Amino acid sequence: MKKLLLLAAFLPLMAIAQDKGMHFEHGSWAEIKAKAKAENKYIFVDCYTTWCGPCKYMSANIFPQEKVGNFMNDKYLNVKVQMDKTDKDGEDVKKWYADAAQIDKDYGIRAYPTFLVFAPDGQIVDRQVGGADADRFIERCAESLEPSKQYYPQLAKYKNGQKDTAFLRKLALLALDKYDQANANAVAKEYINQQKDLYTPVNIDFVEKFTQTSKDPGFDMFLHHADKVNKVLGAGKAEAKVMEIAAKEEVFSKLRPKEGAPDWAGIEKNVKAKYPAIAEELILKTKVQYYSYVKDADNAVANIVAYMKKYGHKADPQVLNEYAWTIFEKCNDQKCIEEALEWSKRSFKDNEYPAFMDTYANLLYKAGKKAEALAWEEKAMNKAEGDEKKNYEATLEKMKKGEKYWN
């Protein structure tokens, strides 16, 4: 009896705790829209999947917060819509299958979480993509209530004929931010077609954001006028963009690990025919990525070493760190490790990222330079936070014990 009394006393406290966060509706889509119209409230729709990490983070850490609940419950009717299907789905999820499919078709959900905002009359007015901390989430949802900041009314103006240059530029960038790629590309194309000079700083910056394939208007600028582009975007940016697109279209599209070894000779021949100036560098970089993906350590290491000997001076900090870490994990040749130490140290020359210093410390340890390794790993640990800090602390302990923790 005493236990039952204690439980009865505790249940109201549980209810209070649960009430602090966002309340989510459980009716049908038609019922929710009818309720929103009757109560004159906006509808917030959380489009999520069961496999999406950021979706789970928002549900576990942001939606339950009291300040989030206070704002969202006052301004919105909140709905969660699962966009994928699993064998574990209950009836509450299954009854939304048809509506979820229609939402996906109508609004082109391409990233998760995507949050859709509907006006009280049921018309779509805005969308947000990606997670955020509580304050930024509330700020974004507040902006979605302001007509001047809502995406879909702006898109409607475009479709109804507003095509002035300033409006097109603003809308194209807004569509890109909203992950509405189809409309972003369409609006950007109209903006670009209006421009008499694409080589102004503003236009170069704009074109870069909408150059994703060799057929896009900006590709020729990056390929044949790199000097003009690099004056605005920075040294090597035009070449990097061309290489990224060429790799996607001419190499990665032809790599099928499950169908056997790639025809590197044929791929290289095609790349040289189209992009002779970057063919060798491109092939080396893509070979590194391919052999790392298929876990062919020997070929991955060999191509990293070949690339760094010829093109290492062009490698950015991220690439330097990535290649150095691969050497740490895959190569046991001391000469190779010494070379990687130089790349690794260069990676944090201008910015002491803890992760880059950790790579350097691990290489030092593998090279037998234990005292230096301990000093650098401790420095990385002191600069890191959260789980990253704990990982470096664990590595530091292994180093102190003299353990071998690589293959």
TORSE-734552 format. One record per residue (C-alpha): residue in one letter; residue number from 1; x, y, z; chain. Coordinates in steps of 0.2 Angstrom, whole numbers, plus 5000, padded with zeros to 4 digits. Layout:
% TORSE-734552
@aa->A	i->NUM	east->X	north->Y	up->Z	ch->A
...
//
This chain:
% TORSE-734552
@aa->M	i->1	east->5000	north->5000	up->5000	ch->A
@aa->K	i->2	east->5014	north->5012	up->5004	ch->A
@aa->K	i->3	east->5022	north->5009	up->4987	ch->A
@aa->L	i->4	east->5006	north->5013	up->4979	ch->A
@aa->L	i->5	east->5003	north->5029	up->4988	ch->A
@aa->L	i->6	east->5021	north->5034	up->4984	ch->A
@aa->L	i->7	east->5018	north->5030	up->4966	ch->A
@aa->A	i->8	east->5001	north->5040	up->4966	ch->A
@aa->A	i->9	east->5011	north->5055	up->4973	ch->A
@aa->F	i->10	east->5024	north->5053	up->4960	ch->A
@aa->L	i->11	east->5013	north->5052	up->4945	ch->A
@aa->P	i->12	east->5007	north->5070	up->4945	ch->A
@aa->L	i->13	east->5026	north->5076	up->4945	ch->A
@aa->M	i->14	east->5029	north->5065	up->4930	ch->A
@aa->A	i->15	east->5015	north->5073	up->4921	ch->A
@aa->I	i->16	east->5021	north->5090	up->4925	ch->A
@aa->A	i->17	east->5039	north->5086	up->4919	ch->A
@aa->Q	i->18	east->5031	north->5079	up->4902	ch->A
@aa->D	i->19	east->5021	north->5095	up->4900	ch->A
@aa->K	i->20	east->5036	north->5106	up->4900	ch->A
@aa->G	i->21	east->5041	north->5102	up->4882	ch->A
@aa->M	i->22	east->5032	north->5103	up->4865	ch->A
@aa->H	i->23	east->5015	north->5094	up->4864	ch->A
@aa->F	i->24	east->5013	north->5084	up->4848	ch->A
@aa->E	i->25	east->4996	north->5081	up->4841	ch->A
@aa->H	i->26	east->4990	north->5063	up->4837	ch->A
@aa->G	i->27	east->4975	north->5065	up->4825	ch->A
@aa->S	i->28	east->4975	north->5063	up->4807	ch->A
@aa->W	i->29	east->4982	north->5076	up->4795	ch->A
@aa->A	i->30	east->4964	north->5082	up->4790	ch->A
@aa->E	i->31	east->4960	north->5083	up->4809	ch->A
@aa->I	i->32	east->4975	north->5093	up->4813	ch->A
@aa->K	i->33	east->4972	north->5106	up->4799	ch->A
@aa->A	i->34	east->4954	north->5108	up->4804	ch->A
@aa->K	i->35	east->4959	north->5111	up->4822	ch->A
@aa->A	i->36	east->4973	north->5123	up->4817	ch->A
@aa->K	i->37	east->4960	north->5133	up->4807	ch->A
@aa->A	i->38	east->4947	north->5133	up->4821	ch->A
@aa->E	i->39	east->4960	north->5139	up->4834	ch->A
@aa->N	i->40	east->4969	north->5151	up->4821	ch->A
@aa->K	i->41	east->4986	north->5143	up->4824	ch->A
@aa->Y	i->42	east->5001	north->5138	up->4813	ch->A
@aa->I	i->43	east->5006	north->5120	up->4811	ch->A
@aa->F	i->44	east->5024	north->5114	up->4814	ch->A
@aa->V	i->45	east->5028	north->5098	up->4806	ch->A
@aa->D	i->46	east->5044	north->5088	up->4811	ch->A
@aa->C	i->47	east->5048	north->5077	up->4796	ch->A
@aa->Y	i->48	east->5060	north->5064	up->4803	ch->A
@aa->T	i->49	east->5067	north->5047	up->4800	ch->A
@aa->T	i->50	east->5071	north->5033	up->4812	ch->A
@aa->W	i->51	east->5089	north->5032	up->4806	ch->A
@aa->C	i->52	east->5092	north->5051	up->4807	ch->A
@aa->G	i->53	east->5104	north->5056	up->4821	ch->A
@aa->P	i->54	east->5100	north->5075	up->4822	ch->A
@aa->C	i->55	east->5081	north->5070	up->4822	ch->A
@aa->K	i->56	east->5084	north->5060	up->4837	ch->A
@aa->Y	i->57	east->5094	north->5073	up->4845	ch->A
@aa->M	i->58	east->5081	north->5086	up->4843	ch->A
@aa->S	i->59	east->5067	north->5074	up->4850	ch->A
@aa->A	i->60	east->5078	north->5070	up->4865	ch->A
@aa->N	i->61	east->5086	north->5086	up->4869	ch->A
@aa->I	i->62	east->5077	north->5101	up->4862	ch->A
@aa->F	i->63	east->5059	north->5097	up->4860	ch->A
@aa->P	i->64	east->5057	north->5093	up->4879	ch->A
@aa->Q	i->65	east->5064	north->5109	up->4885	ch->A
@aa->E	i->66	east->5052	north->5120	up->4895	ch->A
@aa->K	i->67	east->5056	north->5136	up->4885	ch->A
@aa->V	i->68	east->5054	north->5127	up->4869	ch->A
@aa->G	i->69	east->5038	north->5120	up->4874	ch->A
@aa->N	i->70	east->5032	north->5137	up->4881	ch->A
@aa->F	i->71	east->5035	north->5145	up->4864	ch->A
@aa->M	i->72	east->5029	north->5131	up->4852	ch->A
@aa->N	i->73	east->5014	north->5126	up->4861	ch->A
@aa->D	i->74	east->5008	north->5144	up->4862	ch->A
@aa->K	i->75	east->5011	north->5148	up->4843	ch->A
@aa->Y	i->76	east->5009	north->5131	up->4834	ch->A
@aa->L	i->77	east->5000	north->5114	up->4833	ch->A
@aa->N	i->78	east->5015	north->5102	up->4833	ch->A
@aa->V	i->79	east->5015	north->5086	up->4823	ch->A
@aa->K	i->80	east->5028	north->5073	up->4820	ch->A
@aa->V	i->81	east->5028	north->5063	up->4804	ch->A
@aa->Q	i->82	east->5039	north->5048	up->4801	ch->A
@aa->M	i->83	east->5046	north->5048	up->4783	ch->A
@aa->D	i->84	east->5053	north->5031	up->4782	ch->A
@aa->K	i->85	east->5045	north->5014	up->4785	ch->A
@aa->T	i->86	east->5051	north->5000	up->4797	ch->A
@aa->D	i->87	east->5045	north->4983	up->4802	ch->A
@aa->K	i->88	east->5043	north->4990	up->4820	ch->A
@aa->D	i->89	east->5030	north->5004	up->4815	ch->A
@aa->G	i->90	east->5015	north->5005	up->4825	ch->A
@aa->E	i->91	east->4997	north->5009	up->4819	ch->A
@aa->D	i->92	east->5000	north->5027	up->4824	ch->A
@aa->V	i->93	east->5014	north->5028	up->4811	ch->A
@aa->K	i->94	east->5006	north->5017	up->4798	ch->A
@aa->K	i->95	east->4990	north->5028	up->4797	ch->A
@aa->W	i->96	east->5001	north->5042	up->4792	ch->A
@aa->Y	i->97	east->5010	north->5033	up->4778	ch->A
@aa->A	i->98	east->4999	north->5040	up->4764	ch->A
@aa->D	i->99	east->5000	north->5058	up->4771	ch->A
@aa->A	i->100	east->5019	north->5056	up->4773	ch->A
@aa->A	i->101	east->5022	north->5051	up->4755	ch->A
@aa->Q	i->102	east->5011	north->5065	up->4749	ch->A
@aa->I	i->103	east->5021	north->5078	up->4760	ch->A
@aa->D	i->104	east->5037	north->5071	up->4753	ch->A
@aa->K	i->105	east->5030	north->5072	up->4735	ch->A
@aa->D	i->106	east->5023	north->5090	up->4737	ch->A
@aa->Y	i->107	east->5038	north->5098	up->4746	ch->A
@aa->G	i->108	east->5053	north->5088	up->4741	ch->A
@aa->I	i->109	east->5061	north->5083	up->4757	ch->A
@aa->R	i->110	east->5079	north->5079	up->4754	ch->A
@aa->A	i->111	east->5087	north->5081	up->4771	ch->A
@aa->Y	i->112	east->5082	north->5077	up->4789	ch->A
@aa->P	i->113	east->5076	north->5084	up->4800	ch->A
@aa->T	i->114	east->5065	north->5095	up->4789	ch->A
@aa->F	i->115	east->5053	north->5106	up->4798	ch->A
@aa->L	i->116	east->5038	north->5112	up->4788	ch->A
@aa->V	i->117	east->5027	north->5127	up->4793	ch->A
@aa->F	i->118	east->5009	north->5129	up->4788	ch->A
@aa->A	i->119	east->4997	north->5144	up->4790	ch->A
@aa->P	i->120	east->4981	north->5141	up->4800	ch->A
@aa->D	i->121	east->4972	north->5140	up->4783	ch->A
@aa->G	i->122	east->4983	north->5124	up->4779	ch->A
@aa->Q	i->123	east->4994	north->5133	up->4766	ch->A
@aa->I	i->124	east->5013	north->5130	up->4767	ch->A
@aa->V	i->125	east->5022	north->5145	up->4771	ch->A
@aa->D	i->126	east->5040	north->5140	up->4777	ch->A
@aa->R	i->127	east->5053	north->5126	up->4779	ch->A
@aa->Q	i->128	east->5068	north->5124	up->4790	ch->A
@aa->V	i->129	east->5082	north->5111	up->4788	ch->A
@aa->G	i->130	east->5093	north->5104	up->4801	ch->A
@aa->G	i->131	east->5094	north->5104	up->4820	ch->A
@aa->A	i->132	east->5098	north->5118	up->4831	ch->A
@aa->D	i->133	east->5101	north->5122	up->4849	ch->A
@aa->A	i->134	east->5085	north->5128	up->4859	ch->A
@aa->D	i->135	east->5088	north->5147	up->4857	ch->A
@aa->R	i->136	east->5091	north->5146	up->4838	ch->A
@aa->F	i->137	east->5077	north->5134	up->4836	ch->A
@aa->I	i->138	east->5065	north->5146	up->4844	ch->A
@aa->E	i->139	east->5072	north->5160	up->4834	ch->A
@aa->R	i->140	east->5069	north->5151	up->4818	ch->A
@aa->C	i->141	east->5051	north->5146	up->4822	ch->A
@aa->A	i->142	east->5048	north->5164	up->4827	ch->A
@aa->E	i->143	east->5054	north->5170	up->4810	ch->A
@aa->S	i->144	east->5043	north->5157	up->4801	ch->A
@aa->L	i->145	east->5028	north->5167	up->4808	ch->A
@aa->E	i->146	east->5033	north->5183	up->4800	ch->A
@aa->P	i->147	east->5026	north->5185	up->4782	ch->A
@aa->S	i->148	east->5042	north->5194	up->4776	ch->A
@aa->K	i->149	east->5053	north->5180	up->4781	ch->A
@aa->Q	i->150	east->5043	north->5165	up->4775	ch->A
@aa->Y	i->151	east->5049	north->5156	up->4760	ch->A
@aa->Y	i->152	east->5034	north->5150	up->4751	ch->A
@aa->P	i->153	east->5026	north->5167	up->4749	ch->A
@aa->Q	i->154	east->5042	north->5173	up->4741	ch->A
@aa->L	i->155	east->5042	north->5159	up->4729	ch->A
@aa->A	i->156	east->5024	north->5162	up->4725	ch->A
@aa->K	i->157	east->5029	north->5180	up->4720	ch->A
@aa->Y	i->158	east->5042	north->5173	up->4708	ch->A
@aa->K	i->159	east->5030	north->5161	up->4700	ch->A
@aa->N	i->160	east->5017	north->5175	up->4698	ch->A
@aa->G	i->161	east->5030	north->5185	up->4688	ch->A
@aa->Q	i->162	east->5042	north->5195	up->4699	ch->A
@aa->K	i->163	east->5059	north->5194	up->4691	ch->A
@aa->D	i->164	east->5069	north->5209	up->4696	ch->A
@aa->T	i->165	east->5087	north->5206	up->4698	ch->A
@aa->A	i->166	east->5088	north->5209	up->4717	ch->A
@aa->F	i->167	east->5073	north->5198	up->4721	ch->A
@aa->L	i->168	east->5080	north->5184	up->4710	ch->A
@aa->R	i->169	east->5096	north->5184	up->4719	ch->A
@aa->K	i->170	east->5089	north->5184	up->4736	ch->A
@aa->L	i->171	east->5076	north->5171	up->4732	ch->A
@aa->A	i->172	east->5089	north->5159	up->4724	ch->A
@aa->L	i->173	east->5100	north->5160	up->4740	ch->A
@aa->L	i->174	east->5085	north->5158	up->4751	ch->A
@aa->A	i->175	east->5079	north->5142	up->4741	ch->A
@aa->L	i->176	east->5097	north->5135	up->4743	ch->A
@aa->D	i->177	east->5096	north->5138	up->4761	ch->A
@aa->K	i->178	east->5079	north->5129	up->4762	ch->A
@aa->Y	i->179	east->5086	north->5114	up->4752	ch->A
@aa->D	i->180	east->5074	north->5117	up->4738	ch->A
@aa->Q	i->181	east->5087	north->5113	up->4725	ch->A
@aa->A	i->182	east->5075	north->5112	up->4710	ch->A
@aa->N	i->183	east->5068	north->5130	up->4713	ch->A
@aa->A	i->184	east->5085	north->5136	up->4718	ch->A
@aa->N	i->185	east->5093	north->5131	up->4702	ch->A
@aa->A	i->186	east->5078	north->5138	up->4691	ch->A
@aa->V	i->187	east->5079	north->5155	up->4700	ch->A
@aa->A	i->188	east->5098	north->5156	up->4699	ch->A
@aa->K	i->189	east->5098	north->5152	up->4681	ch->A
@aa->E	i->190	east->5086	north->5167	up->4678	ch->A
@aa->Y	i->191	east->5097	north->5178	up->4688	ch->A
@aa->I	i->192	east->5113	north->5173	up->4679	ch->A
@aa->N	i->193	east->5104	north->5176	up->4662	ch->A
@aa->Q	i->194	east->5101	north->5194	up->4667	ch->A
@aa->Q	i->195	east->5119	north->5198	up->4671	ch->A
@aa->K	i->196	east->5130	north->5207	up->4659	ch->A
@aa->D	i->197	east->5146	north->5204	up->4669	ch->A
@aa->L	i->198	east->5147	north->5188	up->4679	ch->A
@aa->Y	i->199	east->5165	north->5192	up->4685	ch->A
@aa->T	i->200	east->5160	north->5204	up->4698	ch->A
@aa->P	i->201	east->5164	north->5199	up->4716	ch->A
@aa->V	i->202	east->5146	north->5197	up->4720	ch->A
@aa->N	i->203	east->5142	north->5187	up->4705	ch->A
@aa->I	i->204	east->5157	north->5175	up->4706	ch->A
@aa->D	i->205	east->5152	north->5171	up->4724	ch->A
@aa->F	i->206	east->5134	north->5168	up->4718	ch->A
@aa->V	i->207	east->5139	north->5157	up->4703	ch->A
@aa->E	i->208	east->5150	north->5147	up->4714	ch->A
@aa->K	i->209	east->5135	north->5141	up->4725	ch->A
@aa->F	i->210	east->5126	north->5136	up->4710	ch->A
@aa->T	i->211	east->5140	north->5127	up->4700	ch->A
@aa->Q	i->212	east->5137	north->5108	up->4703	ch->A
@aa->T	i->213	east->5139	north->5100	up->4686	ch->A
@aa->S	i->214	east->5149	north->5103	up->4670	ch->A
@aa->K	i->215	east->5133	north->5109	up->4662	ch->A
@aa->D	i->216	east->5130	north->5123	up->4674	ch->A
@aa->P	i->217	east->5134	north->5141	up->4667	ch->A
@aa->G	i->218	east->5148	north->5144	up->4680	ch->A
@aa->F	i->219	east->5158	north->5129	up->4675	ch->A
@aa->D	i->220	east->5166	north->5137	up->4660	ch->A
@aa->M	i->221	east->5171	north->5152	up->4672	ch->A
@aa->F	i->222	east->5180	north->5140	up->4684	ch->A
@aa->L	i->223	east->5188	north->5130	up->4670	ch->A
@aa->H	i->224	east->5194	north->5144	up->4658	ch->A
@aa->H	i->225	east->5195	north->5159	up->4669	ch->A
@aa->A	i->226	east->5202	north->5153	up->4686	ch->A
@aa->D	i->227	east->5213	north->5168	up->4688	ch->A
@aa->K	i->228	east->5197	north->5179	up->4689	ch->A
@aa->V	i->229	east->5188	north->5167	up->4700	ch->A
@aa->N	i->230	east->5203	north->5165	up->4712	ch->A
@aa->K	i->231	east->5205	north->5184	up->4715	ch->A
@aa->V	i->232	east->5188	north->5183	up->4723	ch->A
@aa->L	i->233	east->5186	north->5166	up->4731	ch->A
@aa->G	i->234	east->5205	north->5163	up->4735	ch->A
@aa->A	i->235	east->5219	north->5154	up->4728	ch->A
@aa->G	i->236	east->5215	north->5137	up->4720	ch->A
@aa->K	i->237	east->5197	north->5138	up->4723	ch->A
@aa->A	i->238	east->5192	north->5138	up->4704	ch->A
@aa->E	i->239	east->5203	north->5122	up->4701	ch->A
@aa->A	i->240	east->5196	north->5114	up->4716	ch->A
@aa->K	i->241	east->5178	north->5116	up->4710	ch->A
@aa->V	i->242	east->5183	north->5109	up->4693	ch->A
@aa->M	i->243	east->5191	north->5094	up->4701	ch->A
@aa->E	i->244	east->5177	north->5091	up->4712	ch->A
@aa->I	i->245	east->5164	north->5091	up->4697	ch->A
@aa->A	i->246	east->5176	north->5081	up->4686	ch->A
@aa->A	i->247	east->5179	north->5068	up->4699	ch->A
@aa->K	i->248	east->5160	north->5066	up->4702	ch->A
@aa->E	i->249	east->5156	north->5065	up->4683	ch->A
@aa->E	i->250	east->5171	north->5056	up->4676	ch->A
@aa->V	i->251	east->5178	north->5045	up->4690	ch->A
@aa->F	i->252	east->5166	north->5041	up->4704	ch->A
@aa->S	i->253	east->5151	north->5038	up->4692	ch->A
@aa->K	i->254	east->5162	north->5023	up->4685	ch->A
@aa->L	i->255	east->5168	north->5015	up->4701	ch->A
@aa->R	i->256	east->5158	north->5000	up->4706	ch->A
@aa->P	i->257	east->5167	north->4990	up->4719	ch->A
@aa->K	i->258	east->5155	north->4976	up->4718	ch->A
@aa->E	i->259	east->5158	north->4973	up->4700	ch->A
@aa->G	i->260	east->5177	north->4970	up->4701	ch->A
@aa->A	i->261	east->5193	north->4981	up->4699	ch->A
@aa->P	i->262	east->5190	north->4998	up->4691	ch->A
@aa->D	i->263	east->5197	north->5001	up->4673	ch->A
@aa->W	i->264	east->5209	north->5014	up->4679	ch->A
@aa->A	i->265	east->5217	north->5015	up->4662	ch->A
@aa->G	i->266	east->5201	north->5019	up->4653	ch->A
@aa->I	i->267	east->5195	north->5031	up->4666	ch->A
@aa->E	i->268	east->5212	north->5040	up->4665	ch->A
@aa->K	i->269	east->5211	north->5041	up->4646	ch->A
@aa->N	i->270	east->5194	north->5049	up->4647	ch->A
@aa->V	i->271	east->5199	north->5062	up->4660	ch->A
@aa->K	i->272	east->5215	north->5066	up->4651	ch->A
@aa->A	i->273	east->5205	north->5070	up->4635	ch->A
@aa->K	i->274	east->5193	north->5082	up->4644	ch->A
@aa->Y	i->275	east->5204	north->5089	up->4658	ch->A
@aa->P	i->276	east->5222	north->5086	up->4653	ch->A
@aa->A	i->277	east->5229	north->5099	up->4666	ch->A
@aa->I	i->278	east->5222	north->5091	up->4681	ch->A
@aa->A	i->279	east->5221	north->5072	up->4675	ch->A
@aa->E	i->280	east->5235	north->5065	up->4685	ch->A
@aa->E	i->281	east->5231	north->5074	up->4701	ch->A
@aa->L	i->282	east->5213	north->5070	up->4700	ch->A
@aa->I	i->283	east->5216	north->5051	up->4697	ch->A
@aa->L	i->284	east->5228	north->5050	up->4712	ch->A
@aa->K	i->285	east->5216	north->5058	up->4723	ch->A
@aa->T	i->286	east->5201	north->5047	up->4718	ch->A
@aa->K	i->287	east->5212	north->5032	up->4719	ch->A
@aa->V	i->288	east->5216	north->5036	up->4737	ch->A
@aa->Q	i->289	east->5197	north->5038	up->4741	ch->A
@aa->Y	i->290	east->5193	north->5022	up->4732	ch->A
@aa->Y	i->291	east->5206	north->5011	up->4740	ch->A
@aa->S	i->292	east->5202	north->5018	up->4757	ch->A
@aa->Y	i->293	east->5183	north->5014	up->4754	ch->A
@aa->V	i->294	east->5187	north->4996	up->4749	ch->A
@aa->K	i->295	east->5199	north->4995	up->4763	ch->A
@aa->D	i->296	east->5214	north->4991	up->4752	ch->A
@aa->A	i->297	east->5227	north->4998	up->4764	ch->A
@aa->D	i->298	east->5243	north->4995	up->4753	ch->A
@aa->N	i->299	east->5235	north->5004	up->4738	ch->A
@aa->A	i->300	east->5228	north->5018	up->4748	ch->A
@aa->V	i->301	east->5245	north->5021	up->4756	ch->A
@aa->A	i->302	east->5255	north->5020	up->4740	ch->A
@aa->N	i->303	east->5243	north->5033	up->4731	ch->A
@aa->I	i->304	east->5244	north->5045	up->4746	ch->A
@aa->V	i->305	east->5263	north->5044	up->4746	ch->A
@aa->A	i->306	east->5263	north->5047	up->4727	ch->A
@aa->Y	i->307	east->5250	north->5061	up->4728	ch->A
@aa->M	i->308	east->5260	north->5070	up->4742	ch->A
@aa->K	i->309	east->5276	north->5069	up->4733	ch->A
@aa->K	i->310	east->5270	north->5078	up->4718	ch->A
@aa->Y	i->311	east->5255	north->5088	up->4724	ch->A
@aa->G	i->312	east->5257	north->5089	up->4743	ch->A
@aa->H	i->313	east->5260	north->5108	up->4742	ch->A
@aa->K	i->314	east->5242	north->5110	up->4737	ch->A
@aa->A	i->315	east->5234	north->5100	up->4751	ch->A
@aa->D	i->316	east->5223	north->5110	up->4763	ch->A
@aa->P	i->317	east->5224	north->5106	up->4782	ch->A
@aa->Q	i->318	east->5209	north->5094	up->4781	ch->A
@aa->V	i->319	east->5218	north->5083	up->4767	ch->A
@aa->L	i->320	east->5234	north->5084	up->4776	ch->A
@aa->N	i->321	east->5226	north->5077	up->4792	ch->A
@aa->E	i->322	east->5216	north->5064	up->4783	ch->A
@aa->Y	i->323	east->5231	north->5057	up->4774	ch->A
@aa->A	i->324	east->5242	north->5058	up->4789	ch->A
@aa->W	i->325	east->5229	north->5048	up->4799	ch->A
@aa->T	i->326	east->5227	north->5035	up->4786	ch->A
@aa->I	i->327	east->5246	north->5033	up->4786	ch->A
@aa->F	i->328	east->5245	north->5031	up->4805	ch->A
@aa->E	i->329	east->5232	north->5017	up->4804	ch->A
@aa->K	i->330	east->5238	north->5008	up->4788	ch->A
@aa->C	i->331	east->5257	north->5010	up->4786	ch->A
@aa->N	i->332	east->5271	north->5002	up->4797	ch->A
@aa->D	i->333	east->5286	north->5009	up->4787	ch->A
@aa->Q	i->334	east->5295	north->5021	up->4797	ch->A
@aa->K	i->335	east->5300	north->5032	up->4782	ch->A
@aa->C	i->336	east->5282	north->5033	up->4778	ch->A
@aa->I	i->337	east->5278	north->5038	up->4796	ch->A
@aa->E	i->338	east->5291	north->5052	up->4796	ch->A
@aa->E	i->339	east->5284	north->5059	up->4780	ch->A
@aa->A	i->340	east->5267	north->5059	up->4787	ch->A
@aa->L	i->341	east->5273	north->5068	up->4803	ch->A
@aa->E	i->342	east->5278	north->5083	up->4792	ch->A
@aa->W	i->343	east->5261	north->5083	up->4784	ch->A
@aa->S	i->344	east->5252	north->5082	up->4800	ch->A
@aa->K	i->345	east->5262	north->5096	up->4808	ch->A
@aa->R	i->346	east->5258	north->5107	up->4793	ch->A
@aa->S	i->347	east->5239	north->5104	up->4796	ch->A
@aa->F	i->348	east->5238	north->5114	up->4812	ch->A
@aa->K	i->349	east->5251	north->5127	up->4808	ch->A
@aa->D	i->350	east->5238	north->5141	up->4807	ch->A
@aa->N	i->351	east->5225	north->5134	up->4818	ch->A
@aa->E	i->352	east->5228	north->5121	up->4832	ch->A
@aa->Y	i->353	east->5213	north->5110	up->4830	ch->A
@aa->P	i->354	east->5213	north->5096	up->4844	ch->A
@aa->A	i->355	east->5209	north->5083	up->4831	ch->A
@aa->F	i->356	east->5224	north->5088	up->4820	ch->A
@aa->M	i->357	east->5236	north->5088	up->4835	ch->A
@aa->D	i->358	east->5229	north->5071	up->4840	ch->A
@aa->T	i->359	east->5234	north->5064	up->4823	ch->A
@aa->Y	i->360	east->5251	north->5071	up->4826	ch->A
@aa->A	i->361	east->5253	north->5064	up->4843	ch->A
@aa->N	i->362	east->5248	north->5047	up->4837	ch->A
@aa->L	i->363	east->5261	north->5047	up->4823	ch->A
@aa->L	i->364	east->5274	north->5052	up->4835	ch->A
@aa->Y	i->365	east->5270	north->5038	up->4847	ch->A
@aa->K	i->366	east->5270	north->5026	up->4832	ch->A
@aa->A	i->367	east->5287	north->5033	up->4827	ch->A
@aa->G	i->368	east->5294	north->5029	up->4844	ch->A
@aa->K	i->369	east->5294	north->5047	up->4851	ch->A
@aa->K	i->370	east->5284	north->5043	up->4866	ch->A
@aa->A	i->371	east->5289	north->5059	up->4876	ch->A
@aa->E	i->372	east->5284	north->5071	up->4862	ch->A
@aa->A	i->373	east->5268	north->5060	up->4859	ch->A
@aa->L	i->374	east->5262	north->5062	up->4877	ch->A
@aa->A	i->375	east->5265	north->5081	up->4877	ch->A
@aa->W	i->376	east->5255	north->5083	up->4861	ch->A
@aa->E	i->377	east->5241	north->5072	up->4866	ch->A
@aa->E	i->378	east->5239	north->5081	up->4882	ch->A
@aa->K	i->379	east->5239	north->5097	up->4873	ch->A
@aa->A	i->380	east->5225	north->5090	up->4861	ch->A
@aa->M	i->381	east->5215	north->5084	up->4876	ch->A
@aa->N	i->382	east->5216	north->5101	up->4885	ch->A
@aa->K	i->383	east->5209	north->5110	up->4870	ch->A
@aa->A	i->384	east->5195	north->5097	up->4867	ch->A
@aa->E	i->385	east->5178	north->5096	up->4875	ch->A
@aa->G	i->386	east->5165	north->5082	up->4878	ch->A
@aa->D	i->387	east->5167	north->5065	up->4871	ch->A
@aa->E	i->388	east->5182	north->5071	up->4860	ch->A
@aa->K	i->389	east->5191	north->5075	up->4876	ch->A
@aa->K	i->390	east->5187	north->5058	up->4884	ch->A
@aa->N	i->391	east->5194	north->5050	up->4868	ch->A
@aa->Y	i->392	east->5210	north->5059	up->4869	ch->A
@aa->E	i->393	east->5211	north->5055	up->4888	ch->A
@aa->A	i->394	east->5209	north->5037	up->4884	ch->A
@aa->T	i->395	east->5223	north->5037	up->4870	ch->A
@aa->L	i->396	east->5234	north->5046	up->4883	ch->A
@aa->E	i->397	east->5232	north->5032	up->4895	ch->A
@aa->K	i->398	east->5236	north->5019	up->4882	ch->A
@aa->M	i->399	east->5252	north->5029	up->4877	ch->A
@aa->K	i->400	east->5258	north->5030	up->4895	ch->A
@aa->K	i->401	east->5256	north->5011	up->4897	ch->A
@aa->G	i->402	east->5265	north->5008	up->4881	ch->A
@aa->E	i->403	east->5251	north->4999	up->4872	ch->A
@aa->K	i->404	east->5250	north->4996	up->4854	ch->A
@aa->Y	i->405	east->5232	north->5001	up->4848	ch->A
@aa->W	i->406	east->5233	north->5000	up->4829	ch->A
@aa->N	i->407	east->5233	north->4986	up->4817	ch->A
//
